[in-house]
Amino acid sequence: MTVTLKDFYADWCGPCKTQDPILEDLEEEWTDVEFEKINVDEEQDVANEYQVRSLPTLIIENEDGIVERFVGVTQADDIDDALQQASA
């Protein structure tokens, strides 16, 4: 099962900077998950496709589609639970 975490962010987004270290820690733990950072200013088409309206937005998906969507700064435990669900 391929699991991807898409992190929609912007350089001017303060809460995104709070989210970064949380994701960096998770990335070390979840070596089989693909972490993608998507700068919404540079990749508006991707942001539109996923209907991203607020930042940061995290989208966790697997082959079946979107498993979980988090808007705002999300704690590691919540992301961890969603990654476990997506990997199951």
LOKOLVEX-310399 format. One record per residue (C-alpha): residue number from 1; x negated, y, z. Coordinates in pm, 1 decimal, padded with zeros to 6 digits. Layout:
R  num        px        py        pz
R  NUM         X         Y         Z
...
***
This chain:
R  num        px        py        pz
R    1   00000.0   00000.0   00000.0
R    2  -00149.4   00331.4  -00104.9
R    3  -00071.4   00609.6   00140.4
R    4  -00137.2   00974.8   00062.2
R    5  -00118.4   01275.9   00291.1
R    6  -00074.0   01599.0   00098.8
R    7  -00169.7   01908.9   00295.3
R    8  -00015.6   02221.0   00139.9
R    9  -00202.7   02528.3   00262.9
R   10  -00326.7   02876.1   00171.4
R   11  -00641.7   03060.8   00271.0
R   12  -00436.2   03345.4   00423.7
R   13  -00224.5   03108.8   00635.4
R   14  -00321.0   03130.1   01005.7
R   15  -00135.4   02814.1   01119.7
R   16  -00307.4   02620.4   00839.0
R   17  -00639.8   02687.3   01011.3
R   18  -00493.6   02538.6   01331.7
R   19  -00382.4   02231.5   01136.5
R   20  -00722.1   02167.7   00973.2
R   21  -00914.3   02016.3   01269.4
R   22  -00618.3   01786.9   01349.0
R   23  -00624.4   01654.3   00993.1
R   24  -01002.4   01621.8   00992.3
R   25  -00985.4   01397.3   01301.1
R   26  -00710.9   01185.5   01143.8
R   27  -00906.8   01155.6   00821.0
R   28  -01191.6   00993.2   01014.9
R   29  -00952.3   00742.2   01174.4
R   30  -00742.5   00665.5   00865.3
R   31  -01010.5   00572.8   00615.8
R   32  -00758.8   00393.8   00390.5
R   33  -00535.0   00701.5   00356.2
R   34  -00600.2   00952.5   00080.6
R   35  -00602.4   01307.8   00219.5
R   36  -00532.2   01576.9  -00040.2
R   37  -00560.4   01948.1   00027.5
R   38  -00340.5   02150.7  -00204.4
R   39  -00390.6   02527.1  -00218.2
R   40  -00044.1   02660.6  -00303.1
R   41  -00187.0   02978.7  -00454.1
R   42  -00384.6   02774.8  -00707.3
R   43  -00140.4   02488.7  -00756.0
R   44   00203.2   02646.0  -00751.4
R   45   00344.5   02384.1  -00985.6
R   46   00262.4   02106.3  -00739.1
R   47   00405.8   02311.0  -00449.9
R   48   00725.0   02366.2  -00650.8
R   49   00749.9   01998.7  -00740.3
R   50   00746.6   01913.4  -00368.4
R   51   00971.2   02211.6  -00283.1
R   52   00720.9   02357.1  -00039.9
R   53   00866.3   02675.0   00112.6
R   54   00660.9   02718.5   00431.4
R   55   00300.9   02659.3   00529.0
R   56   00149.3   02442.1   00639.7
R   57   00356.8   02159.2   00493.8
R   58   00235.5   01801.4   00519.6
R   59   00386.6   01532.3   00299.2
R   60   00311.8   01166.9   00358.3
R   61   00399.5   00933.6   00075.1
R   62   00343.8   00579.5  -00041.2
R   63   00445.9   00383.4  -00351.6
R   64   00812.1   00412.8  -00248.0
R   65   00798.0   00791.3  -00237.6
R   66   00799.1   01046.3   00043.4
R   67   00797.5   00886.1   00386.8
R   68   00775.6   01199.0   00599.6
R   69   00757.7   01575.5   00561.7
R   70   00628.0   01805.7   00833.6
R   71   00664.2   02184.0   00822.6
R   72   00451.1   02397.1   01052.7
R   73   00157.3   02289.3   01266.0
R   74   00203.6   01919.7   01341.5
R   75   00033.2   01731.2   01622.8
R   76  -00182.9   01426.4   01557.7
R   77   00056.0   01184.0   01732.7
R   78   00344.1   01270.5   01499.6
R   79   00126.0   01240.2   01189.2
R   80  -00019.9   00915.1   01325.2
R   81   00328.7   00765.0   01365.7
R   82   00425.8   00865.3   01012.8
R   83   00105.3   00719.1   00867.9
R   84   00175.1   00390.8   01048.2
R   85   00527.9   00386.1   00902.4
R   86   00397.8   00461.1   00555.3
R   87   00132.1   00191.0   00580.9
R   88   00369.5  -00077.6   00706.4
***
